[in-house]
């Protein structure tokens, strides 16, 4: 996926894994030691996250059904972090710092890349 409006950034593309079943949404990134830069986990449908059983900080991007960014949250701490956006349809979990690296901001739109 690419973020529309971030084309001038050094690494504007993200490789996204999709969690769209109950089990994959429930599991999320729990149990992983880290997530690589330039990658993310799209959880849909979803409008909130918790950091229980997580081992590392993450950035979170909340998206509507058109993949428009509604809200971004950076550096959510493992074990104690919580975040929500009730208008969101999906959550994109990214490595901590990826929002800044990719230049992701409110109202930008993600689009699939062939």
QUIQUI-V30627 format. One record per residue. N is the residue number from 1. SS is DSSP state (~ for helix, > for strand, _ for the rest). PSI is psi in radians with two decimals (999 if undefined). Layout:
n->N ss->SS psi->PSI
n->N ss->SS psi->PSI
This chain:
n->1 ss->_ psi->2.70
n->2 ss->> psi->2.56
n->3 ss->> psi->2.07
n->4 ss->> psi->2.23
n->5 ss->_ psi->-0.19
n->6 ss->_ psi->0.34
n->7 ss->_ psi->-0.42
n->8 ss->_ psi->-0.07
n->9 ss->_ psi->2.78
n->10 ss->_ psi->-0.70
n->11 ss->_ psi->1.30
n->12 ss->_ psi->-0.05
n->13 ss->> psi->2.51
n->14 ss->_ psi->2.42
n->15 ss->> psi->2.10
n->16 ss->> psi->2.26
n->17 ss->> psi->2.44
n->18 ss->> psi->2.27
n->19 ss->> psi->1.72
n->20 ss->_ psi->0.10
n->21 ss->_ psi->2.84
n->22 ss->~ psi->-0.84
n->23 ss->~ psi->-0.79
n->24 ss->~ psi->-0.62
n->25 ss->~ psi->-0.75
n->26 ss->~ psi->-0.78
n->27 ss->~ psi->-0.74
n->28 ss->_ psi->-2.25
n->29 ss->_ psi->0.08
n->30 ss->_ psi->2.48
n->31 ss->_ psi->-0.25
n->32 ss->_ psi->2.61
n->33 ss->_ psi->-0.44
n->34 ss->_ psi->3.03
n->35 ss->_ psi->2.36
n->36 ss->_ psi->2.58
n->37 ss->_ psi->2.51
n->38 ss->_ psi->0.09
n->39 ss->> psi->2.87
n->40 ss->> psi->2.96
n->41 ss->> psi->2.10
n->42 ss->> psi->2.10
n->43 ss->> psi->2.06
n->44 ss->> psi->2.42
n->45 ss->_ psi->2.58
n->46 ss->_ psi->2.45
n->47 ss->_ psi->0.15
n->48 ss->> psi->2.75
n->49 ss->> psi->2.75
n->50 ss->> psi->2.81
n->51 ss->_ psi->0.32
n->52 ss->_ psi->2.37
n->53 ss->_ psi->0.18
n->54 ss->_ psi->2.62
n->55 ss->_ psi->-0.11
n->56 ss->_ psi->2.78
n->57 ss->_ psi->2.66
n->58 ss->> psi->2.83
n->59 ss->> psi->2.61
n->60 ss->> psi->2.37
n->61 ss->> psi->2.17
n->62 ss->> psi->2.30
n->63 ss->> psi->2.61
n->64 ss->_ psi->-3.08
n->65 ss->_ psi->-0.29
n->66 ss->_ psi->0.21
n->67 ss->_ psi->0.49
n->68 ss->> psi->2.39
n->69 ss->> psi->2.12
n->70 ss->> psi->-0.60
n->71 ss->> psi->2.55
n->72 ss->> psi->2.52
n->73 ss->> psi->2.21
n->74 ss->> psi->2.59
n->75 ss->> psi->0.94
n->76 ss->> psi->2.23
n->77 ss->_ psi->2.50
n->78 ss->_ psi->2.62
n->79 ss->_ psi->-0.71
n->80 ss->_ psi->-0.15
n->81 ss->_ psi->2.50
n->82 ss->> psi->2.61
n->83 ss->> psi->2.58
n->84 ss->> psi->2.80
n->85 ss->_ psi->1.74
n->86 ss->_ psi->-0.39
n->87 ss->_ psi->-0.13
n->88 ss->_ psi->2.60
n->89 ss->_ psi->-0.52
n->90 ss->> psi->2.78
n->91 ss->> psi->2.33
n->92 ss->> psi->2.00
n->93 ss->> psi->2.24
n->94 ss->> psi->2.82
n->95 ss->> psi->2.57
n->96 ss->_ psi->2.33
n->97 ss->_ psi->-0.20
n->98 ss->~ psi->-0.57
n->99 ss->~ psi->-0.80
n->100 ss->~ psi->-0.81
n->101 ss->~ psi->-0.69
n->102 ss->~ psi->-0.20
n->103 ss->_ psi->0.60
n->104 ss->_ psi->2.31
n->105 ss->_ psi->2.95
n->106 ss->_ psi->2.45
n->107 ss->_ psi->-0.04
n->108 ss->_ psi->2.82
n->109 ss->> psi->2.35
n->110 ss->> psi->2.50
n->111 ss->> psi->2.53
n->112 ss->_ psi->2.59
n->113 ss->_ psi->2.32
n->114 ss->_ psi->999
